[in-house]
Amino acid sequence: MEDFANDDNCLAPRRTAKRPLLGLTILLVEDSRYFADAVRLLAIRSGARLRRADCLESARKHIRIYRPDVVIVDMGLPDGSGLDFIKEMAAIGQAAPSVIAMSGADDLRGDAIASGAAQFIEKPFFDLAGFQQTVLSVLDVAEKSAAFVPRVAGNAVEPDADAYHEDLRDIAEMMDAAMVRADQEVLQYTAQFLQSVARVAHDQELMDIATRFGARLTGQGWQNIGQEVQHMLRGRLAAVPA
């Protein structure tokens, strides 16, 4: 569990137009370090405290101990679907935090809302105004900042490239092991994870081959495309400055 705290919360607890989320705690359930860094920056600039869980198990442990104001949960996680977690939150009732679902696949919007999510946001998102408005939209009226004035769209954050490279290293390691074992379940998750990370990084070439690999896993020839993915990952990582 990672805690991205905004130290200024202790100094200025009253929300302002510039920091309309001051005092809120957001739990982000997201497996990508790269995209988590983008949300971290959005939260800090909005005044919120962000905690991150990288899988459903970690998120469930967090919820048993803490009670965030808002949960932002990805649909595709290493140990299951974010839809399951959304349903679990809905079952808690009125005491549950507000849930925002997110995915790079917009066709999951209906399922997310039907499962109990208050909002759905398509990944990637980097715009500060859009992030603030989405979070505020799921809060009770009493919790919303009367001083909030939507910012002009285009005030975006840029996540740390090192986090992207860490994601690629994790994916490469998972894929190397799963290719040897021909572990279809892990390879399917790896393809989805790589596609999501590449989309956030605007790496179209990597996203395309990850999509092809995921689609081919159920048929013949997946090993050849898998080797292409491995080769491309090695190339990306070899180009990272030491």
N, C-alpha and C positions, 0 to 999 in steps of 0.2 A: 504494500500500500504506500503510495507516494502522497505527500502533503505539500501542495504548492500554496503557501500562505502569503497573504498580502499583509506585511507588517504594519502598514498604515492603518489597518482596521482599528487598532488600539488607540490611535491618536485622533481619529475623526469618525466616530460611530454614526453620525448623521449622514444620510444619503444626500447626494447632490446631483445636479444635472449631469456632471461629468462622470460621477461614480454612482450610478443608480442602483447598483447591486451591492453596495457596501453593507457588510454585516451578514450577507447570505453565505451559506456553505453549499457548494455544488459537489456532488459525487459524479465523477466521470468514469464510466465503465467502457474502456477502450484499450485494445491490444497494441495499437501502434504508438510508439514513443513519439514519432514525428507529428502525428496529428494531435496527440495529447499536448505537445508543446504549443501548438497553435491555440488550443482551447485554454491552456494555461495563460498565455499572453492576453487573450480576450477577457478572461476572468480577472486577472490582475488589473488591467486597464479599466475594468468596470467596478472594481472595489471588492470583488467576491473572493472567498477562500475556496480553493479547489483541492479536492482529494481525488486520487486516481486509483481505480482497481483495474487490473489488466485481464481479469477473467471473472466468470460468474461466481466461482467459489470465493474469491477475494471480496467481491461485492456483497455477497451474502454475509460474510463475517463482519464486514463493516456495518451493515444495516443492523446486525444484532447488538452492536455496541453503541453506534452513533445514529443520529437522525438528521441527515442533511435536509436542507430546504427543497432542493431540486436534485433529481437524478437525470443525467444525460447518458443514455445507454446505446451502444452500437448493436446492430442486429446480428452481426457475425462475430462470434467470439470463440476462442480455442476449445472451450469446454461446453459449448452449446449455443442455443439461439437466445438473443436478447429478448425475444418475445416471451420466453419462459419467465424471465426476471420481471418483465412488465406485468404479467399475470399475477405473479407473486406479490408485487407491490399493490396491485388493485385489490387483492384479497385481504390486505391489511385494513382497508376501509379508509375512513376520514383521517386517521392518524398517519397515513402513508405520505411520503414526500411526493411532490408533483413530478411526473416523469415525462421527459422529452426523448423520443426515439430518434435515432439517426442511422442513415445508411446511404451508400452510394447508389443503391437501387431504389428509385422512387416508387417502383411497383409494390414495395413493402409498406407503403404509407397506410393503406387501408387495413392491413393486418395489424399494424402497430396501434392504430387508433382503436380498432375493435378489441384489442387485448387490454386496453386501458391507458394507453399513452395520452397525455393531454395535448401534445404537439408532436409533429414530425418535422425533421429538418434534413435536407439532402446534403450529403458530404460531397466534396469538401466545402467548408464555409470558413471564411477569413474576415468577413466584414464585421466591424465592431457594432455598428448600429443594428444590423440584422440580428446579431447574437443577443444584444441587450433587449431588443423588442421581443424576441422569442422567449427568453427567460422570464421577462416581466409578464408576458401574456398568460403564463401558467400559475402565477401567484394570486393569492387572495387579494381583493381590492385593498384591504388594510395594509398589506405589505408593499404595495407598489409606491414608487417614488412620485409624489406630486410634482416634484421639480424636474422630472425627466423630460428632456426635449430630444427627440430623435436626431441623431447626428446625420450628416450628409453621407450617403452611401459612398464607399470607396476608401474609407479610413480603415485599411486592412492591416492585418498582422502577417508576419513572415516567420514561420517556425525555423528552428535551428537545423541546418543541413546535417550536422553531426548526428542528430536524432534519426534522420532518414537513413544514414549509413548504418546506424545500429540496427534499424529495422531490417535492412537488407542482409546484414550479417546473420541475424536471427533466422531469417527466412532461408538463407543459404544452408545454414547448419541443419535446420529441420528437414529441408528438402534432400540434402545429401543422405541423411540417415533413412528417410522414408523411401527414397528411390532404391536403396539396397534391399530393404524389406518388402518393397512393393506394397507399402501400406496405403491403400487407396483413401482411407478416411483422413489420414494426416495430409496426404498430397492434395486432397480436395480443399481442406482448410488452408493449406499453404498457397494454393492457386488463388483462393478468394482473398487471402490476406495480402498477397503480392499485388493483386489487381487493385485493391483498395489503397494501399500505400502508394503505388505508382500513379493512381488518379490524383491523389492529394499533391504529389510532387510534379504533376503535369508531365510525367514521363510516358508519352503515348506509346512508344515502342515497347517498353516493358509491360505496360498495361495490356496491349494487344496480345502479346505472346502469353501472358498469364491467363487471359480470357480464353485463348485457343487451347491452352493446356487443360484448363478446368473443363472445357466442353469435350475434350478428347478422352478424358480419363475413363469414361464409361465404354469406350470402344477400343479398337486396335490402334497401334502406333503411338500410344501415349508415352512410351519410353523415349522415343526419338525426340518428341517435343519437349519432354522433361529434360533431356540432355541439352537442348537448345536453351532452355530457361537457365539451367545451371551455368552454361557457358556465358550467357549474358550477365548473370549476377556476378560471376567472377570478373568479368570485364568492368562492370560498374565499380566494384570494390577495389580493383587494381588501380583505378584512376583516382582514388581518394588520396589526397596528399598525406604523407606520413607525419 
